[in-house]
Amino acid sequence: MGGGIPMATKYDAIVIGTGQAGPSLAVRLAETGMKVAIIERKRFGGTCVNNGCIPTKTLIASARTAHVARRAGDFGVTIQSTIGVDMKKVKARKDALVHQSSEGVKNWLQNTKNLTVIEGQARFADAHQVRVGNELLEAEKIFINVGGRASIPPFRGIDQVSYLDNSTMMDVDFLPEHLVVIGGSYVGLEFAQMYRRFGSEVTVVERGPRLIHREDEDVAETIKTILEGEGIAIRLGAECIGLEKRGDKVAVQVDCSSGDKTVIGSHVLLAVGRVPNTNDLGAENAGIKIDQRGYIQVDDQLRTNVPGIYALGDCNGRGAFTHTAYNDYEIVAANLLEGDQRRVSDRITAYALFIDPPLGRAGMTEAEVRESGRKALIGKRPMTQVGRAREKGETEGFMKILVDAETKKILGASLLGIECDEVIHSLLDVMYANAPYTVIQRAMHIHPTVSELIPTMLEELKPLE
Ligand SMILES: Cc1cc2nc3c(=O)[nH]c(=O)nc-3n(C[C@H](O)[C@H](O)[C@H](O)COP(=O)(O)OP(=O)(O)OC[C@H]3O[C@@H](n4cnc5c(N)ncnc54)[C@H](O)[C@@H]3O)c2cc1C
C-alpha cells in the first residue's frame, strides 16, 4: 500500500453513535448475518443513559424522597431528626445506575457476533466511507445516530463565567447555595424542582412570557404555581439575559427595563435547548443535506438524500426523546428487514415532563385543537376530585382531554397530576387503536386509581367554546 492512504475495511453496515437507536439496530443487523461496525466517541448508551433520562430520573427519586420525608408529619409520621440530603451519596447512587446501564450497552455490543465495536470520533470521508482516527471503514449502508448536546447561546458575558449544563450537572456532588436555571422548559424544570428539594435556593429564568411555551396556558400556569409553592422563584419575560462574575458568584441579568434586574446565584445551569451533533461529522463529504439548525434531513422512513444513508434519533429533528429514537430504530428495521413500510408519521406525539406531579402528554394540545378549527369536546377534572390523589395527599394539577365532536376520536390529552405519566398510556393506546372515546368511557377501571376517573371525565365532555 503506497502513499500512506489506509485501505478501507469493508462492512455491510456502519452505525455511528450508541444512543437509543444505534445499538438495537446494529445488533439486529448483525443477527441477520451482516458484518456490522458500530462507533462511539464517548460513553456507551449516549445521552439518555449517561446524562439524560436515567440519571435525572434517578436523582429525581432522591429529591422526591427528601420531599416526602419533609411532609411526613402530614401523614401522621414522625421523624425525630431533621431531614438531610447527602449529595455525595445521591450522586453515588446515580453513578452506580448509570455505570450499570452504560456497561450493559457496551457488553451487549461487544458480545454480539458479527458486530465490531470501535471507539473514536467518526467522520464521513465520502458517501460510503467513514474515518475513525487512522481507520477507514466502508459500507453500502450507514446509519447515523449521533444525538445532540446542550445548546450554549452567545449570552453576553458567557465567556467570563463558569456554568453548568445537563452533562456537567452529572458531576455535581455538593449542594449549590443558589442555583439559577436559565430555561423554563422540560430539562430546566426537572433540575429546578430536584435541586429545590435537595435544599438549594432555586431561581428559574425564562425568556418567554410563560414556562414550557409548547404546552397550554392552563398547564404552564398550574406548573408555575406548583413550583412556586415549593419556594422556587420564577422570572419570566427575561428578554436580555446576560451573565457577569461577582466574586465567587454569578449575576444573571433578567430584566431589560425595570424592577430587580439581576439574580445573583452561586451556580448557573443552562437549559435552553439542544443542538444536534452534526457539526463534526463530515456530513458535507458525503453530500448529506443538513438544515440551518444542523438537523439531518430525512424522509418519512428516515432516509437521507444520499442513498444508503439513514439518520435516526435526535439528530434528525423528528423527535427529541428516547422513545422517538427507539421508534426510529423500529421503523428502519421494519422497512429494511421485514418488508413493513412503517413511517415516522404513523406515530402519535407522546411524552412526559417528570416534575412532581408529572405531566403526561398525548396528541394535540387544546391550543392546537382550537387552531385546527374542528368541532371538539373537552373534559377537565382537577386532581382534587380524584380520590386516589386525595388519599395520597397530592392533589395538585388537573386532567384534560379533547375529543373530535364528529368522529368521537381522542385528539389529545394533558394529564398533570400524580401518576399521570402512567395514566396517559390508557388514552394513547386507544388513540393507536383508532377507536372512539366511547370505548374507554364504557370501560370498567379499578378503584381506587387515578385511571378510574378517565371514563368519568369522558362522561362529562362539553363543547369546546
Ligand atoms: C437532562 C435530560 C433529560 C432527559 N430526559 C428524558 C426523559 O425522561 N425521557 C425521554 O424520552 N427523553 C429524555 N431526554 C432526551 C433523550 O435523552 C434523548 O432524546 C435521547 O437520548 C436521544 O437519543 P439518540 O439516540 O438520538 O442520541 P444520544 O443518546 O444523544 O446518543 C448519541 C451518541 O452518539 C455519539 N456520537 C455523536 N457524534 C459521534 C461521532 N461523530 N462519532 C461517534 N460517536 C458519536 C455520542 O457520544 C452519543 O453517545 C432527556 C434529555 C436530557 C438532556
The ligand as an SDF file (V2000), in Angstrom:
LIG
                    3D

 53 58  0  0  0  0  0  0  0  0999 V2000
  -31.4340   16.1950   31.0360 C   0  0  0  0  0  0  0  0  0  0  0  0
  -32.1800   15.3780   30.0440 C   0  0  0  0  0  0  0  0  0  0  0  0
  -33.2170   14.5630   30.4530 C   0  0  0  0  0  0  0  0  0  0  0  0
  -33.9200   13.8050   29.5320 C   0  0  0  0  0  0  0  0  0  0  0  0
  -34.9600   13.0360   29.9710 N   0  0  0  0  0  0  0  0  0  0  0  0
  -35.6740   12.3100   29.0780 C   0  0  0  0  0  0  0  0  0  0  0  0
  -36.7450   11.5000   29.5090 C   0  0  0  0  0  0  0  0  0  0  0  0
  -37.0570   11.4380   30.6960 O   0  0  0  0  0  0  0  0  0  0  0  0
  -37.4240   10.7810   28.5870 N   0  0  0  0  0  0  0  0  0  0  0  0
  -37.0900   10.8190   27.2490 C   0  0  0  0  0  0  0  0  0  0  0  0
  -37.7330   10.1530   26.4450 O   0  0  0  0  0  0  0  0  0  0  0  0
  -36.0760   11.5840   26.8190 N   0  0  0  0  0  0  0  0  0  0  0  0
  -35.3600   12.3250   27.6950 C   0  0  0  0  0  0  0  0  0  0  0  0
  -34.3140   13.0820   27.2610 N   0  0  0  0  0  0  0  0  0  0  0  0
  -33.9810   13.0580   25.8250 C   0  0  0  0  0  0  0  0  0  0  0  0
  -33.1830   11.7950   25.4630 C   0  0  0  0  0  0  0  0  0  0  0  0
  -32.0430   11.6900   26.2970 O   0  0  0  0  0  0  0  0  0  0  0  0
  -32.7580   11.8720   24.0090 C   0  0  0  0  0  0  0  0  0  0  0  0
  -33.8780   12.1320   23.2080 O   0  0  0  0  0  0  0  0  0  0  0  0
  -32.1520   10.5420   23.5630 C   0  0  0  0  0  0  0  0  0  0  0  0
  -31.0140   10.2060   24.3330 O   0  0  0  0  0  0  0  0  0  0  0  0
  -31.7710   10.6540   22.0830 C   0  0  0  0  0  0  0  0  0  0  0  0
  -31.1210    9.5070   21.7070 O   0  0  0  0  0  0  0  0  0  0  0  0
  -30.2550    9.4610   20.3920 P   0  0  0  0  0  0  0  0  0  0  0  0
  -30.1170    8.0190   20.1160 O   0  0  0  0  0  0  0  0  0  0  0  0
  -30.8050   10.3070   19.3390 O   0  0  0  0  0  0  0  0  0  0  0  0
  -28.8330   10.1150   20.7500 O   0  0  0  0  0  0  0  0  0  0  0  0
  -27.8990   10.1460   22.0260 P   0  0  0  0  0  0  0  0  0  0  0  0
  -28.4960    9.3980   23.1560 O   0  0  0  0  0  0  0  0  0  0  0  0
  -27.5270   11.5530   22.2470 O   0  0  0  0  0  0  0  0  0  0  0  0
  -26.6200    9.3100   21.5510 O   0  0  0  0  0  0  0  0  0  0  0  0
  -25.7720    9.7320   20.5300 C   0  0  0  0  0  0  0  0  0  0  0  0
  -24.4210    9.0560   20.6970 C   0  0  0  0  0  0  0  0  0  0  0  0
  -23.6290    9.3160   19.5460 O   0  0  0  0  0  0  0  0  0  0  0  0
  -22.2930    9.5930   19.9500 C   0  0  0  0  0  0  0  0  0  0  0  0
  -21.6780   10.3860   18.8850 N   0  0  0  0  0  0  0  0  0  0  0  0
  -22.0200   11.6430   18.4810 C   0  0  0  0  0  0  0  0  0  0  0  0
  -21.2780   12.0190   17.4250 N   0  0  0  0  0  0  0  0  0  0  0  0
  -20.4360   10.9910   17.1640 C   0  0  0  0  0  0  0  0  0  0  0  0
  -19.4270   10.7770   16.1830 C   0  0  0  0  0  0  0  0  0  0  0  0
  -19.1760   11.6830   15.2370 N   0  0  0  0  0  0  0  0  0  0  0  0
  -18.7250    9.6190   16.2190 N   0  0  0  0  0  0  0  0  0  0  0  0
  -19.0040    8.6550   17.1530 C   0  0  0  0  0  0  0  0  0  0  0  0
  -19.9640    8.8110   18.0810 N   0  0  0  0  0  0  0  0  0  0  0  0
  -20.6820    9.9490   18.0780 C   0  0  0  0  0  0  0  0  0  0  0  0
  -22.4690   10.3500   21.2520 C   0  0  0  0  0  0  0  0  0  0  0  0
  -21.2920   10.2980   22.0290 O   0  0  0  0  0  0  0  0  0  0  0  0
  -23.6320    9.5750   21.8840 C   0  0  0  0  0  0  0  0  0  0  0  0
  -23.1770    8.5220   22.6640 O   0  0  0  0  0  0  0  0  0  0  0  0
  -33.5810   13.8440   28.1630 C   0  0  0  0  0  0  0  0  0  0  0  0
  -32.5140   14.6460   27.7270 C   0  0  0  0  0  0  0  0  0  0  0  0
  -31.8270   15.4040   28.6550 C   0  0  0  0  0  0  0  0  0  0  0  0
  -30.6890   16.2590   28.1750 C   0  0  0  0  0  0  0  0  0  0  0  0
  1  2  1  0
  2  3  1  0
  2 52  2  0
  3  4  2  0
  4  5  1  0
  4 50  1  0
  5  6  2  0
  6  7  1  0
  6 13  1  0
  7  8  2  0
  7  9  1  0
  9 10  1  0
 10 11  2  0
 10 12  1  0
 12 13  2  0
 13 14  1  0
 14 15  1  0
 14 50  1  0
 15 16  1  0
 16 17  1  0
 16 18  1  0
 18 19  1  0
 18 20  1  0
 20 21  1  0
 20 22  1  0
 22 23  1  0
 23 24  1  0
 24 25  2  0
 24 26  1  0
 24 27  1  0
 27 28  1  0
 28 29  2  0
 28 30  1  0
 28 31  1  0
 31 32  1  0
 32 33  1  0
 33 34  1  0
 33 48  1  0
 34 35  1  0
 35 36  1  0
 35 46  1  0
 36 37  1  0
 36 45  1  0
 37 38  2  0
 38 39  1  0
 39 40  1  0
 39 45  2  0
 40 41  1  0
 40 42  2  0
 42 43  1  0
 43 44  2  0
 44 45  1  0
 46 47  1  0
 46 48  1  0
 48 49  1  0
 50 51  2  0
 51 52  1  0
 52 53  1  0
M  END
$$$$
